[in-house]
Each structure stands twice: as structure tokens, then as C-alpha cells.
Amino acid sequence: MTNEQAAQRPVDPNAASSSRSDLLALATFIGVAVMMALSLWNVWNLGRLGDRVARLEAGMGARARPSGPDPDKIHAVNTTGAQTKGPSDAPVTIVEFSDFQCPFCARVVPTLKQVEETYGGRVRLVWKHLPLRIHKDAVGAALAAEAAGKQGRFWEFHDRLFANQDKLGADDLKQYAQELQLDLVRFEADLASADEKQRIEADVAEADTLGVAGTPGFFINGRFVGGAQPFDTFARIIDEELAKLSVAAPPRPASN
């Protein structure tokens, strides 16, 4: 058959329709396959997302759990030479590792004052320094507080620092010393003393040994309590410690 004869041959309409049907069926099959693949991919990807969310939530839960020394153990804390308030023979000793620039440490100051007012001579407070690296003025404030302590004014200076946490620069510290009528020459000499630096470094090293990573951290007769806890948390442990020694706890008004 010549090309001219082939060109003149009539086209079979049934064959053309069959070809179009085949193409449509093939396109439909491909479309369905693609949709199924996308659906399976979405299911798999959502599964991975769920796994990531679960891991994230687990991590957040781990971070939310309090860390630090075991609260069920009795820890020995060195209080020699530390700043204290209250009778040396008090049945309960509360040791606080703290940072003058830490907002949580400032938050617990009124709570500790309530503890003092409630328990009086039954409780002794002991201060230990733990200036955190994220607080640029914390070390200077700690040194200044120790320098004030050399003149018997540690706790007054302590209160000034916590009342002015946004003003802990060198000039501010000297101003507080002046307001408390300290000997400024002696204050500045003690502020630069290697002995005070070593004391603070020793406190930081002890906190690390004990496992205290954040502030404030407390040891109530050696029992660890982390964070700015409410008064009731302190009172419960103090009452337990007094009961062990057969010392009566002071009466308190019932909470509503």
C-alpha cells in the first residue's frame, strides 16, 4: 500500500474511541496511585510528627521536674564562717544557697521573714552564696554583702540588695554602704579582698558538690527544698523536724 493509499484509508471511529478510553483509564489509574501515595506519605509523616511531639513533651516534662539533691536524704552542709541569723542552738537550721540578682531569690525573702516571725528562736538562717553566671552583677553584690558583714551589717545590706535588684552596679553598692553608714574605706578594702572571693568560690564549689544547680536552694536540717516555695512548704518540714526533737511548734491560724 502506497502512502497516498494509506492517507486515503478511512479512520475507524471505534479504534479512536478505544484509544481515548485507554488513555483516560491510564490517567485515572495514575491519579489514584498518586493520591494513595500522598495519603500514605501524610500518614507516615503525621506519625513522625507525633513521635517528635511525644519526645518534646517528654523532654519538657523532664525539665519541669525539680532537679537537685535528693529531698529524701539528709545532706551535710558546711556552715562554718557563713552569715547567720538566729540562735546558734536553734533546733532547726535553714541553709540557703542564693543569688542577689535572682528574681526567685527575691520572691522568697518575704517567706523567710514570715518563717522568722512565726518560729522565732526555733529557727536559724544561714546564707551561702551561689551567684549564677547569667547574672552579671551577682558576684559583685555577693562581695559587697560580705564586706558589709565585716562591719556587722550583712543582713541589712542583704535587704537593700534584694529591694534594688535592678541597681547592683559598683556605684550602687557604695551608695548602699554609705546609706548604712559603713566605714567606706574599710568597705572598699574588704570589697577587693581575696578572702571574700575565696569564701564565695568555696560556697559555689560546695553547691556543685551537693548538686544544687539553681537558686534559691534550701537545706532544712539537711533536707533539700528547691525554689521559691510557699510558707506552707517550709512550715511542714520545720514542724516535722521540731516533732523529731520533741519541740512544740508555734500555733498558727488555720488557713481558709
C-alpha positions in Angstrom: 0.0 0.0 0.0 1.4 3.4 -1.0 1.5 6.4 1.3 -1.3 8.0 -0.8 -3.5 4.9 -0.4 -2.8 4.9 3.4 -3.7 8.5 3.7 -7.0 7.9 1.8 -7.9 4.9 4.0 -10.8 5.8 6.3 -10.2 6.1 10.1 -12.0 3.5 12.3 -14.1 5.6 14.9 -14.3 2.6 17.2 -10.5 2.3 17.4 -10.0 6.1 18.1 -12.6 5.9 20.9 -10.9 2.8 22.4 -7.6 4.7 22.4 -9.1 7.6 24.2 -10.6 5.3 26.8 -7.3 3.6 27.4 -5.6 6.9 27.9 -8.4 8.1 30.3 -8.2 4.8 32.3 -4.4 5.1 32.5 -4.7 8.8 33.7 -7.3 7.7 36.3 -5.1 4.9 37.5 -2.1 7.2 37.8 -4.2 9.8 39.6 -5.5 7.3 42.1 -1.9 5.9 42.6 -0.6 9.4 43.3 -3.4 10.2 45.7 -2.8 6.9 47.6 0.9 7.6 47.7 0.3 11.1 49.1 -2.1 9.7 51.6 0.3 7.1 52.8 3.1 9.8 53.0 0.8 12.0 55.1 0.0 9.2 57.5 3.7 8.3 57.8 4.7 12.0 58.2 2.0 12.5 60.9 3.3 9.5 62.7 6.8 11.0 62.7 5.3 14.3 63.9 3.5 12.5 66.7 6.8 10.9 67.7 8.5 14.3 67.7 5.8 15.8 69.8 5.9 12.9 72.2 9.7 13.3 72.6 9.3 17.1 73.0 6.6 16.6 75.7 8.8 14.0 77.4 11.7 16.4 77.4 9.6 19.3 78.7 8.3 17.0 81.4 11.8 16.1 82.4 12.8 19.7 82.6 9.7 20.6 84.6 10.6 18.0 87.2 12.6 19.6 90.0 16.3 18.7 89.9 18.9 18.9 92.6 19.9 17.0 95.7 17.7 14.1 96.8 15.0 15.6 99.1 14.6 12.3 100.9 18.2 12.3 102.2 19.9 14.3 104.9 22.7 16.3 103.4 25.7 17.7 105.4 26.2 21.4 104.6 29.2 23.3 105.9 28.1 26.4 107.8 31.4 27.4 109.3 32.1 31.1 108.8 28.8 31.7 107.0 26.5 34.6 107.7 23.7 33.6 110.1 20.6 34.9 111.8 19.0 33.3 114.8 20.4 31.4 117.9 23.2 29.0 117.2 21.5 26.3 119.2 18.2 26.6 117.3 16.6 23.1 116.7 16.1 23.9 113.0 18.7 25.3 110.7 17.8 26.6 107.2 20.7 26.9 104.9 20.0 29.0 101.8 22.1 29.0 98.6 21.2 32.2 96.9 21.9 34.9 94.4 21.3 38.6 95.0 20.3 39.1 91.3 17.9 36.1 91.1 14.2 37.2 91.0 13.1 33.9 92.6 15.5 34.5 95.5 13.9 37.9 95.9 10.5 36.4 95.8 11.2 34.1 98.8 12.6 36.9 101.0 9.1 37.7 102.5 8.5 34.0 103.0 11.7 33.6 105.1 10.7 36.7 107.1 7.4 35.0 107.8 9.3 31.9 108.9 11.4 34.1 111.3 8.3 35.8 112.7 6.4 32.5 113.2 9.2 30.3 114.6 11.4 32.9 116.4 14.3 31.2 118.2 13.3 27.8 116.9 15.0 28.5 113.6 18.4 29.7 112.5 19.0 31.0 109.0 22.3 30.5 107.2 23.3 32.3 104.0 25.5 30.7 101.3 26.5 32.4 98.1 25.6 30.9 94.7 25.9 33.8 92.1 24.8 32.4 88.8 26.8 33.2 85.6 23.8 34.6 83.9 23.6 37.4 86.4 26.5 39.8 85.7 26.2 41.8 88.9 25.7 38.8 91.3 29.3 38.3 92.2 29.9 42.0 92.9 26.7 42.1 95.1 27.9 39.0 97.0 31.3 40.6 97.6 29.7 43.8 98.8 27.4 41.9 101.2 30.4 40.1 102.7 32.2 43.4 103.0 29.2 44.8 104.9 29.2 41.7 107.0 32.7 42.6 108.2 31.1 45.6 109.8 28.2 43.6 111.2 25.7 44.8 108.6 25.3 41.8 106.3 21.5 41.3 106.7 20.7 45.0 106.4 22.8 45.1 103.2 21.1 41.8 102.1 17.8 43.6 102.3 19.0 46.6 100.4 20.2 44.4 97.6 17.0 42.5 97.2 15.0 45.6 97.4 17.0 47.1 94.5 17.8 44.2 92.2 17.9 46.4 89.1 20.6 48.6 90.7 23.6 46.4 91.7 26.4 48.3 89.9 29.6 49.3 91.7 28.3 52.8 92.4 25.0 51.5 93.7 26.8 49.2 96.1 28.9 52.0 97.5 25.7 54.1 97.9 24.1 51.4 100.0 27.2 51.2 102.1 27.0 54.9 102.7 23.3 54.8 103.5 24.0 52.2 106.1 26.8 54.4 107.5 29.5 51.9 106.9 33.2 52.8 107.0 33.6 53.3 103.3 37.4 53.0 103.3 37.2 49.6 105.0 34.2 48.6 102.9 36.1 49.2 99.7 39.2 47.4 101.0 37.1 44.3 102.0 35.2 44.5 98.7 38.6 43.8 97.0 39.8 41.3 99.5 40.9 37.9 98.2 39.4 36.3 101.3 35.9 37.3 100.4 36.4 36.0 96.9 37.6 32.7 98.2 34.6 32.4 100.5 32.2 32.9 97.6 34.1 30.4 95.4 34.0 27.9 98.3 30.2 28.3 98.5 29.9 27.8 94.8 32.1 24.7 94.9 30.1 23.2 97.8 26.8 23.9 95.9 28.2 22.0 92.9 29.3 19.1 95.2 25.8 18.9 96.7 24.1 19.1 93.3 22.5 22.5 93.7 22.3 23.9 90.2 19.8 26.7 90.6 18.7 29.3 93.1 17.3 29.5 95.6 18.2 26.1 97.2 17.5 25.3 100.8 18.6 22.7 103.3 16.2 22.4 106.3 18.2 20.3 108.8 19.8 18.8 105.8 16.6 18.2 103.8 16.7 19.8 100.4 14.0 22.1 99.2 14.4 23.7 95.8 12.9 27.0 94.5 10.9 29.9 95.9 8.4 27.6 97.8 5.4 29.0 99.7 5.4 29.3 103.5 3.4 26.2 104.0 6.2 24.1 102.4 8.7 25.4 104.8 6.3 25.1 107.8 5.6 21.5 107.1 9.2 20.5 107.1 10.1 22.7 110.0 7.2 21.2 112.0 8.4 17.7 111.2 11.9 18.5 112.3 10.6 20.0 115.6 8.5 16.9 116.2 11.6 14.7 115.8 13.2 16.7 118.6 10.0 16.8 120.7 9.9 20.6 120.4 6.5 22.1 120.2 5.7 24.1 117.0 4.1 27.5 117.5 0.4 27.8 117.0 -0.7 29.2 113.6 -4.0 30.5 112.5 -5.9 28.0 110.3 -5.8 28.7 106.6 -9.0 29.3 104.8 
